[in-house]
Amino acid sequence: MNLDKAFAYIDQNQKQLIDELVQFLRIPSISAHKDRDADVARALDYDKKKLESLGFKTEVWPTRAHNGLFAERMVSPDLPTVLIYGHVDVQPADPLDLWTSPPFEPRIADGRIWARGADDNKGQHYAQIAGVEATLKGAGELPVNVKFIIESDEEHDSEAMAMELEKHKDKLACDVFVVSDSNFPDRDHPAVTLSLRGVLAMEVTITGASGDKHSGEWGGMLYEPIDVLRHVLQNLKDFETGKVLVPGFYDDVDEPTPATRAAIAGRPWNDADKAKEQGVKRLFNEKGYTALESGTLRPTLQTNGIQGGYTGEGFKTVIGNKAMAKISTRLVPRQHPDKIFAAVEKRIRELVGDKGTVEIKKFGGGLPFWSDPESPYVQAGLRALTTAFGKPSVILAMGGSIPFVPHLVRVTGAPCVMMGFGLPDDNLHAPNESFPIDCFLGGAKAAAAYLAEVGAMAGAPGRK
């Protein structure tokens, strides 16, 4: 494959590629809003028509929510197959009054495209399509077989598409799949993201007496729900060390290897600078781990919100009859949300005992994901990013979650390379979302370079 010709195509057709992205961004495809269902379908159709114009065969896959799209262009059964993931739906744009310009009227200024979905995920996703186009029209043909799986519910109900994957297992067969839905740490370090933590969320409500009680009459004779809740929270995690105190919580946790810790430490990071950036005096860390490792490679438990008693104006001397906390955990490979929920629920009930009535609601969870930093496909991603952006690439670990990724890992059995093109200040999910134009065009080049890298790996270890 002549990569120079693919890069030249991107350089010569910048206006066309940017114009197409602008038209894509005009579609208010908010999956969480029922009145935008037609727009979500229109955004999926935009991808469908574009891929068909590039010679891809397409199929629309129904789900319990919005449809998904599968597309493939098979060059030869002897070539590796790359599966590319993306999503066409976007977050709601509220609050609208905080936007400098309307969220679905894309604006180009300061070297960026400003619009909802500019980064997450239309811009990053369309960069992949642009890279495929440049390979086909610039270099002449794909050096690998390429498939796309595109969902319409990532921002609202990603389980909808995940539930359909097993029935399409044969169609999804691939050697590697690529996800462009992550960021660089800064402009000078393109990055492959190595891992995602899983997530589990729950709500704990503790009820005491039949109603609020006068604290003068009953104070000292009743177990107070706020006190009971405080007792529970204090015994779920050690404040000083950061260790989760739930029995069994660490049963399936493997220690990060020295190679992994070294790879993660290779990214630009300074604790003092990050603390200042976040407006705090210093960062926290689990005992025995750096702050960066604690926030990416280690499992955690957080209290995300607390409610109880009288919090209105003035003062009211009552013992509130209810106290509630929202709790979430971030999980690492081999931890399963269902097993962790059972362990946390059991511990909470033991701590409450006969001191109140407890109700625990589970709000769902997502599995963790991990890639081997020595994988030839990960190394190919690092080389592709360096080639495209002309800067040294690094490996990241993410503390957050993309629930769809572990499902694809499970169904395909293939390694995942998370090769995103965004920046930390792109304002994902927030007003004034944007995407640097050089990240979009560089991302298209990286996408083309990755196809070339995998095309040269026909005999790579681990290839199916």
RODO-2510 file (C-alpha; in nm, 4 decimals, decimal comma):
residues 464
     n   res          X          Y          Z
     1     m     0,0000     0,0000     0,0000
     2     n     0,1279     0,3455    -0,0941
     3     l     0,0623     0,5403     0,2249
     4     d     0,2025     0,8615     0,0760
     5     k    -0,0776     0,8605    -0,1805
     6     a    -0,3400     0,8085     0,0917
     7     f    -0,1973     1,1008     0,2906
     8     a    -0,1873     1,3156    -0,0241
     9     y    -0,5555     1,2400    -0,0857
    10     i    -0,6436     1,3677     0,2615
    11     d    -0,4354     1,6828     0,2117
    12     q    -0,5895     1,7510    -0,1308
    13     n    -0,9474     1,6844    -0,0199
    14     q    -0,9530     1,8576     0,3176
    15     k    -1,2444     2,0827     0,2269
    16     q    -1,4624     1,7939     0,1103
    17     l    -1,3911     1,5832     0,4198
    18     i    -1,4550     1,8719     0,6578
    19     d    -1,7732     1,9707     0,4723
    20     e    -1,9030     1,6132     0,5036
    21     l    -1,8323     1,6139     0,8760
    22     v    -2,0132     1,9474     0,9110
    23     q    -2,3225     1,8032     0,7394
    24     f    -2,3046     1,4987     0,9675
    25     l    -2,2868     1,7242     1,2750
    26     r    -2,5970     1,9167     1,1685
    27     i    -2,8100     1,6109     1,2476
    28     p    -2,9373     1,6342     1,6104
    29     s    -2,9115     1,2595     1,6735
    30     i    -2,9825     1,2606     2,0493
    31     s    -3,0618     0,8988     2,1374
    32     a    -3,1930     0,9901     2,4838
    33     h    -3,4719     1,2078     2,3396
    34     k    -3,7631     1,0163     2,1906
    35     d    -3,8602     1,3090     1,9704
    36     r    -3,5193     1,2791     1,7992
    37     d    -3,5658     0,9180     1,6853
    38     a    -3,5977     1,0250     1,3205
    39     d    -3,2763     1,2250     1,3491
    40     v    -3,0919     0,9277     1,4997
    41     a    -3,2086     0,7175     1,2040
    42     r    -3,1001     0,9932     0,9650
    43     a    -2,7508     1,0001     1,1142
    44     l    -2,7172     0,6227     1,0759
    45     d    -2,8353     0,6520     0,7163
    46     y    -2,5699     0,9194     0,6562
    47     d    -2,3015     0,6632     0,7416
    48     k    -2,4806     0,3924     0,5436
    49     k    -2,4875     0,5949     0,2228
    50     k    -2,1274     0,7078     0,2646
    51     l    -1,9978     0,3549     0,3140
    52     e    -2,2049     0,2232     0,0246
    53     s    -2,0476     0,4920    -0,1969
    54     l    -1,7095     0,3414    -0,1001
    55     g    -1,8154    -0,0069    -0,2121
    56     f    -1,9210    -0,1479     0,1248
    57     k    -2,2089    -0,3909     0,1595
    58     t    -2,4342    -0,2773     0,4422
    59     e    -2,6944    -0,4277     0,6743
    60     v    -2,9193    -0,2493     0,9225
    61     w    -2,9491    -0,4433     1,2492
    62     p    -3,2622    -0,3722     1,4594
    63     t    -3,2294    -0,3451     1,8367
    64     r    -3,4721    -0,2832     2,1235
    65     a    -3,3910     0,0882     2,0852
    66     h    -3,2421     0,2391     1,7679
    67     n    -3,0994     0,0450     1,4739
    68     g    -2,7335    -0,0350     1,4281
    69     l    -2,5328    -0,0624     1,1070
    70     f    -2,2956    -0,3284     0,9826
    71     a    -2,0826    -0,2732     0,6718
    72     e    -1,8055    -0,4732     0,5106
    73     r    -1,5697    -0,4623     0,2165
    74     m    -1,3975    -0,7984     0,1816
    75     v    -1,0893    -0,7861    -0,0388
    76     s    -0,9528    -1,1389     0,0104
    77     p    -0,9984    -1,4198     0,2646
    78     d    -0,6180    -1,4366     0,2837
    79     l    -0,5905    -1,0845     0,4258
    80     p    -0,6359    -0,9749     0,7880
    81     t    -0,9729    -0,8241     0,8799
    82     v    -1,0085    -0,4976     1,0734
    83     l    -1,3419    -0,4200     1,2425
    84     i    -1,4007    -0,0510     1,3168
    85     y    -1,6497     0,0658     1,5807
    86     g    -1,8233     0,4011     1,6120
    87     h    -2,1522     0,5568     1,7202
    88     v    -2,3699     0,8197     1,5544
    89     d    -2,5763     0,9290     1,8540
    90     v    -2,4812     1,2246     2,0727
    91     q    -2,5452     1,3555     2,4216
    92     p    -2,8255     1,6079     2,4856
    93     a    -2,7019     1,9639     2,4357
    94     d    -2,8573     2,1172     2,7487
    95     p    -2,8060     2,3735     2,8921
    96     l    -2,8375     2,5557     2,5605
    97     d    -2,7739     2,9013     2,7078
    98     l    -2,4124     2,8033     2,7829
    99     w    -2,3300     2,7408     2,4169
   100     t    -2,1436     3,0155     2,2310
   101     s    -2,3161     2,9036     1,9095
   102     p    -2,6073     2,6640     1,8459
   103     p    -2,4930     2,3042     1,9095
   104     f    -2,6261     2,1699     1,5801
   105     e    -2,5076     2,4564     1,3632
   106     p    -2,1391     2,3628     1,3329
   107     r    -1,8977     2,6552     1,3522
   108     i    -1,5342     2,6528     1,2435
   109     a    -1,3162     2,8880     1,4469
   110     d    -0,9777     2,8819     1,6228
   111     g    -0,8760     2,5710     1,4304
   112     r    -1,1696     2,3717     1,5659
   113     i    -1,5143     2,2502     1,4648
   114     w    -1,7624     2,3497     1,7371
   115     a    -2,0783     2,1365     1,7631
   116     r    -2,2389     1,8632     1,9708
   117     g    -2,0769     1,5354     1,8641
   118     a    -1,7756     1,7096     1,7080
   119     d    -1,5440     1,4847     1,9103
   120     d    -1,7807     1,2306     2,0680
   121     n    -1,8156     1,0467     1,8443
   122     k    -1,8978     1,1804     1,5001
   123     g    -1,5649     1,3544     1,4449
   124     q    -1,3495     1,0648     1,5620
   125     h    -1,5693     0,8089     1,3911
   126     y    -1,5820     0,9980     1,0604
   127     a    -1,2012     1,0279     1,0681
   128     q    -1,1930     0,6487     1,0416
   129     i    -1,4251     0,6571     0,7415
   130     a    -1,2130     0,9314     0,5831
   131     g    -0,9037     0,7144     0,6333
   132     v    -1,0720     0,4255     0,4540
   133     e    -1,1764     0,6585     0,1715
   134     a    -0,8220     0,7944     0,1364
   135     t    -0,6841     0,4402     0,1208
   136     l    -0,9309     0,3383    -0,1491
   137     k    -0,9198     0,6519    -0,3630
   138     g    -0,5627     0,7570    -0,2960
   139     a    -0,3731     0,4289    -0,2636
   140     g    -0,6070     0,2313    -0,4906
   141     e    -0,7291    -0,0556    -0,2697
   142     l    -0,7586    -0,1676     0,0892
   143     p    -0,4625    -0,3718     0,2173
   144     v    -0,6996    -0,5555     0,4551
   145     n    -1,0632    -0,6530     0,4775
   146     v    -1,2576    -0,3799     0,6584
   147     k    -1,5818    -0,4053     0,8538
   148     f    -1,7733    -0,1390     1,0443
   149     i    -2,0129    -0,1806     1,3346
   150     i    -2,1925     0,1416     1,4170
   151     e    -2,4449     0,1867     1,6963
   152     s    -2,7028     0,4542     1,7663
   153     d    -2,7444     0,4181     2,1441
   154     e    -2,4006     0,4505     2,3039
   155     e    -2,5026     0,7642     2,4922
   156     h    -2,8303     0,6226     2,6216
   157     d    -2,8686     0,2436     2,6024
   158     s    -2,5533     0,0740     2,4766
   159     e    -2,6826    -0,2617     2,5989
   160     a    -2,9380    -0,2464     2,3156
   161     m    -2,6774    -0,3141     2,0477
   162     a    -2,4700    -0,5378     2,2720
   163     m    -2,7665    -0,7752     2,3070
   164     e    -2,7634    -0,8310     1,9299
   165     l    -2,3958    -0,9188     1,8914
   166     e    -2,4132    -1,2919     1,9618
   167     k    -2,6556    -1,3574     1,6750
   168     h    -2,4165    -1,1795     1,4367
   169     k    -2,1004    -1,3450     1,5682
   170     d    -1,9952    -1,4872     1,2294
   171     k    -2,0363    -1,1511     1,0568
   172     l    -1,8210    -0,9801     1,3190
   173     a    -1,5255    -1,2185     1,2841
   174     c    -1,2036    -1,0181     1,2655
   175     d    -0,8362    -1,0158     1,3580
   176     v    -0,8581    -0,6869     1,5477
   177     f    -1,1146    -0,4205     1,6137
   178     v    -1,0460    -0,0515     1,6436
   179     v    -1,2305     0,2028     1,8578
   180     s    -1,1768     0,5763     1,8115
   181     d    -1,3574     0,7160     2,1149
   182     s    -1,0731     0,8339     2,3398
   183     n    -0,8262     1,1184     2,3753
   184     f    -0,4587     1,2102     2,3643
   185     p    -0,3187     1,3417     2,6948
   186     d    -0,2072     1,6532     2,5057
   187     r    -0,1266     1,7708     2,1522
   188     d     0,2287     1,6382     2,1649
   189     h     0,1496     1,2769     2,2533
   190     p    -0,0837     1,0710     2,0325
   191     a    -0,2022     0,7750     2,2351
   192     v    -0,3380     0,4223     2,2313
   193     t    -0,5623     0,3571     2,5309
   194     l    -0,4804     0,0239     2,6866
   195     s    -0,7609    -0,0273     2,9355
   196     l    -1,1023     0,0749     3,0596
   197     r    -1,2414     0,0127     3,4029
   198     g    -1,5785    -0,1511     3,4477
   199     v    -1,8535     0,0185     3,6451
   200     l    -2,1262    -0,0740     3,8933
   201     a    -2,3758     0,1764     4,0347
   202     m    -2,6232     0,1364     4,3198
   203     e    -2,8445     0,3348     4,5557
   204     v    -2,8657     0,2534     4,9268
   205     t    -3,1596     0,3787     5,1351
   206     i    -3,1741     0,3257     5,5105
   207     t    -3,5045     0,3798     5,6908
   208     g    -3,5434     0,4163     6,0654
   209     a    -3,8581     0,5163     6,2539
   210     s    -4,1983     0,5444     6,0880
   211     g    -4,1429     0,9159     6,0290
   212     d    -3,9243     1,2103     6,1305
   213     k    -3,8952     1,2284     6,5098
   214     h    -3,8326     1,5166     6,7516
   215     s    -3,4626     1,4995     6,8409
   216     g    -3,5285     1,6171     7,1951
   217     e    -3,7798     1,3441     7,2673
   218     w    -3,6127     1,0593     7,0814
   219     g    -3,2465     1,1561     7,0510
   220     g    -3,0390     0,8896     7,2254
   221     m    -3,3082     0,6209     7,1993
   222     l    -3,3289     0,5651     6,8227
   223     y    -3,0758     0,4480     6,5693
   224     e    -3,0546     0,7472     6,3403
   225     p    -3,0516     0,6592     5,9665
   226     i    -2,7844     0,9214     5,8931
   227     d    -2,5610     0,7717     6,1640
   228     v    -2,6241     0,4214     6,0323
   229     l    -2,5418     0,5339     5,6796
   230     r    -2,2227     0,7023     5,8046
   231     h    -2,1282     0,3764     5,9782
   232     v    -2,1858     0,1855     5,6541
   233     l    -1,9819     0,4213     5,4372
   234     q    -1,6927     0,4354     5,6824
   235     n    -1,6714     0,0572     5,6766
   236     l    -1,6857     0,0173     5,2990
   237     k    -1,3540     0,1939     5,2338
   238     d    -1,0541     0,2892     5,4448
   239     f    -1,0106     0,6655     5,4320
   240     e    -0,6328     0,6618     5,4824
   241     t    -0,5256     0,3795     5,2499
   242     g    -0,8051     0,3850     4,9930
   243     k    -0,8530     0,0086     5,0284
   244     v    -1,2080    -0,1213     4,9811
   245     l    -1,3098    -0,3130     5,2938
   246     v    -1,5751    -0,5362     5,1337
   247     p    -1,4792    -0,9044     5,1785
   248     g    -1,4075    -1,0637     4,8416
   249     f    -1,3730    -0,7327     4,6576
   250     y    -1,0143    -0,8054     4,5497
   251     d    -1,0529    -1,1819     4,4940
   252     d    -1,0243    -1,1571     4,1153
   253     v    -0,7862    -0,8612     4,0965
   254     d    -0,4448    -0,9228     3,9433
   255     e    -0,1517    -0,7015     4,0310
   256     p    -0,0421    -0,4834     3,7380
   257     t     0,2832    -0,6165     3,5962
   258     p     0,6023    -0,4096     3,6048
   259     a     0,5757    -0,3753     3,2250
   260     t     0,2231    -0,2399     3,2541
   261     r     0,3171     0,0046     3,5280
   262     a     0,6116     0,1231     3,3208
   263     a     0,3953     0,1656     3,0117
   264     i     0,1380     0,3722     3,2008
   265     a     0,4105     0,5847     3,3577
   266     g     0,5354     0,6765     3,0103
   267     r     0,2607     0,9320     2,9560
   268     p     0,3137     1,2984     3,0457
   269     w     0,1943     1,3391     3,4054
   270     n     0,2830     1,5450     3,7106
   271     d     0,0881     1,5053     4,0357
   272     a     0,1381     1,8649     4,1488
   273     d     0,0327     2,0076     3,8121
   274     k    -0,2746     1,7858     3,7969
   275     a    -0,3741     1,8811     4,1513
   276     k    -0,3461     2,2504     4,0665
   277     e    -0,5430     2,1953     3,7461
   278     q    -0,8252     2,0368     3,9472
   279     g    -0,8215     2,3029     4,2186
   280     v    -0,7094     2,0751     4,5032
   281     k    -0,4054     2,0825     4,7345
   282     r    -0,2866     1,7358     4,6411
   283     l    -0,4002     1,4162     4,4717
   284     f    -0,5069     1,1045     4,6590
   285     n    -0,3587     0,7622     4,5941
   286     e    -0,4229     0,4109     4,7147
   287     k    -0,1411     0,2969     4,9429
   288     g     0,1234     0,1205     4,7358
   289     y     0,0235     0,2803     4,4050
   290     t     0,0755     0,6120     4,2339
   291     a    -0,2154     0,8509     4,1890
   292     l    -0,2207     0,7708     3,8160
   293     e    -0,2247     0,3963     3,8827
   294     s    -0,4944     0,4426     4,1469
   295     g    -0,7156     0,6209     3,8959
   296     t    -0,6649     0,3819     3,6064
   297     l    -0,5324     0,0369     3,6998
   298     r    -0,6919    -0,0175     4,0403
   299     p    -1,0535    -0,0879     4,1414
   300     t    -1,2261     0,1753     4,3526
   301     l    -1,5448     0,2524     4,5434
   302     q    -1,6936     0,6026     4,5599
   303     t    -1,9888     0,7662     4,7315
   304     n    -2,1383     0,9841     4,4591
   305     g    -2,4124     1,1495     4,6595
   306     i    -2,5769     1,1596     5,0031
   307     q    -2,9202     1,2763     5,1092
   308     g    -3,1013     1,2721     5,4420
   309     g    -3,2573     1,4719     5,7207
   310     y    -3,3528     1,8397     5,7066
   311     t    -3,1394     2,0524     5,4730
   312     g    -3,3680     2,3504     5,4162
   313     e    -3,3307     2,7069     5,5346
   314     g    -3,2792     2,7586     5,9071
   315     f    -3,2788     2,4676     6,1470
   316     k    -3,5151     2,1840     6,2320
   317     t    -3,4368     1,9585     6,5283
   318     v    -3,5563     1,6268     6,3916
   319     i    -3,4169     1,2797     6,3408
   320     g    -3,4869     1,2160     5,9741
   321     n    -3,6375     0,8760     5,9110
   322     k    -3,4423     0,8133     5,5877
   323     a    -3,0890     0,8518     5,4567
   324     m    -2,9721     0,7653     5,1079
   325     a    -2,6364     0,7300     4,9336
   326     k    -2,5469     0,6668     4,5716
   327     i    -2,2434     0,4422     4,5456
   328     s    -2,0406     0,3334     4,2454
   329     t    -1,7409     0,1107     4,1916
   330     r    -1,4829     0,1088     3,9129
   331     l    -1,3660    -0,2409     3,8282
   332     v    -1,0574    -0,3946     3,6686
   333     p    -1,0157    -0,7088     3,4541
   334     r    -1,1653    -1,0313     3,5937
   335     q    -1,3935    -0,8400     3,8315
   336     h    -1,7572    -0,8886     3,7347
   337     p    -2,0261    -0,6319     3,8269
   338     d    -2,2734    -0,8991     3,9395
   339     k    -2,0240    -1,0634     4,1760
   340     i    -1,9128    -0,7293     4,3168
   341     f    -2,2739    -0,6190     4,3677
   342     a    -2,3472    -0,9349     4,5641
   343     a    -2,0419    -0,8773     4,7856
   344     v    -2,1183    -0,5083     4,8474
   345     e    -2,4871    -0,5762     4,9127
   346     k    -2,4029    -0,8492     5,1631
   347     r    -2,1604    -0,6239     5,3476
   348     i    -2,4054    -0,3341     5,3649
   349     r    -2,6793    -0,5560     5,5072
   350     e    -2,4367    -0,6947     5,7674
   351     l    -2,3356    -0,3427     5,8717
   352     v    -2,6966    -0,2235     5,9012
   353     g    -2,8172    -0,5366     6,0791
   354     d    -3,1150    -0,4550     6,3040
   355     k    -3,0261    -0,0851     6,3217
   356     g    -3,2625     0,0019     6,0365
   357     t    -3,4291    -0,1215     5,7218
   358     v    -3,2141    -0,1153     5,4090
   359     e    -3,3149    -0,1065     5,0416
   360     i    -3,0484    -0,1452     4,7725
   361     k    -3,1149    -0,0682     4,4069
   362     k    -2,8759    -0,1712     4,1323
   363     f    -2,8486     0,0635     3,8357
   364     g    -2,6577    -0,1657     3,6036
   365     g    -2,2915    -0,2112     3,5317
   366     g    -2,0262    -0,2488     3,2665
   367     l    -1,7375    -0,4893     3,2300
   368     p    -1,3726    -0,3840     3,2396
   369     f    -1,1391    -0,4159     2,9401
   370     w    -0,7648    -0,4637     2,9058
   371     s    -0,5202    -0,4923     2,6132
   372     d    -0,1737    -0,6391     2,6230
   373     p     0,0754    -0,3553     2,5698
   374     e     0,3007    -0,6000     2,3835
   375     s     0,0255    -0,7013     2,1396
   376     p     0,1431    -0,6550     1,7791
   377     y    -0,1875    -0,4805     1,7081
   378     v    -0,1325    -0,2302     1,9897
   379     q     0,2225    -0,1701     1,8693
   380     a     0,0870    -0,1194     1,5170
   381     g    -0,1482     0,1453     1,6551
   382     l     0,1381     0,3298     1,8217
   383     r     0,3373     0,3272     1,4964
   384     a     0,0361     0,4448     1,2937
   385     l    -0,0242     0,7398     1,5257
   386     t     0,3414     0,8418     1,5190
   387     t     0,3456     0,8212     1,1394
   388     a     0,0292     1,0282     1,1042
   389     f     0,0979     1,2971     1,3627
   390     g     0,4775     1,3049     1,3440
   391     k     0,5076     1,2864     1,7225
   392     p     0,5975     1,0071     1,9665
   393     s     0,2942     0,8084     2,0738
   394     v     0,2274     0,6796     2,4240
   395     i     0,0099     0,4267     2,6039
   396     l    -0,2737     0,5385     2,8316
   397     a    -0,5053     0,3670     3,0759
   398     m    -0,8521     0,5156     3,1207
   399     g    -1,0355     0,5236     3,4499
   400     g    -1,3749     0,5450     3,2803
   401     s    -1,5862     0,2940     3,0903
   402     i    -1,7108     0,2223     2,7386
   403     p    -1,9537    -0,0651     2,8057
   404     f    -1,9742    -0,1791     2,4418
   405     v    -1,6023    -0,2602     2,4127
   406     p    -1,5923    -0,5637     2,6483
   407     h    -1,8952    -0,7066     2,4681
   408     l    -1,7103    -0,6906     2,1354
   409     v    -1,4034    -0,8482     2,2953
   410     r    -1,6190    -1,1340     2,4227
   411     v    -1,8050    -1,1974     2,0966
   412     t    -1,5173    -1,1582     1,8507
   413     g    -1,2393    -1,2987     2,0647
   414     a    -1,0208    -1,0369     1,8955
   415     p    -0,7907    -0,7791     2,0541
   416     c    -0,9110    -0,4208     2,0710
   417     v    -0,7021    -0,1167     1,9867
   418     m    -0,8443     0,2049     2,1296
   419     m    -0,6960     0,4675     1,9012
   420     g    -0,8812     0,7931     1,9600
   421     f    -0,7919     1,1374     1,8273
   422     g    -0,9490     1,3846     2,0728
   423     l    -0,7974     1,6198     2,3296
   424     p    -0,8814     1,6678     2,6986
   425     d    -1,0247     2,0166     2,6384
   426     d    -1,2756     1,9116     2,3704
   427     n    -1,5627     1,9451     2,6228
   428     l    -1,7194     1,6042     2,5676
   429     h    -2,0783     1,5892     2,7025
   430     a    -2,0569     1,9588     2,7924
   431     p    -2,1543     2,2881     2,6274
   432     n    -1,9206     2,4107     2,3510
   433     e    -1,7948     2,0696     2,2484
   434     s    -1,5322     2,0930     1,9763
   435     f    -1,2762     1,8936     1,7806
   436     p    -0,9476     2,0302     1,6418
   437     i    -0,9393     2,0128     1,2626
   438     d    -0,5814     1,8884     1,2703
   439     c    -0,6936     1,6033     1,4983
   440     f    -0,9682     1,5142     1,2509
   441     l    -0,7381     1,5145     0,9489
   442     g    -0,4522     1,3572     1,1443
   443     g    -0,6960     1,0938     1,2676
   444     a    -0,7892     1,0138     0,9064
   445     k    -0,4189     0,9669     0,8291
   446     a    -0,3742     0,7496     1,1382
   447     a    -0,6702     0,5361     1,0300
   448     a    -0,5129     0,4861     0,6861
   449     a    -0,1723     0,4171     0,8419
   450     y    -0,3234     0,1553     1,0733
   451     l    -0,4739    -0,0333     0,7788
   452     a    -0,1305    -0,0315     0,6160
   453     e     0,0326    -0,1561     0,9375
   454     v    -0,2118    -0,4450     0,9785
   455     g    -0,1880    -0,5261     0,6083
   456     a     0,1830    -0,5831     0,6583
   457     m     0,1114    -0,8201     0,9508
   458     a    -0,0398    -1,1130     0,7601
   459     g     0,1831    -1,3542     0,9507
   460     a     0,1695    -1,1751     1,2853
   461     p     0,1595    -1,3936     1,5994
   462     g    -0,1921    -1,4324     1,7300
   463     r    -0,3585    -1,3698     1,3969
   464     k    -0,6550    -1,5980     1,3362
***
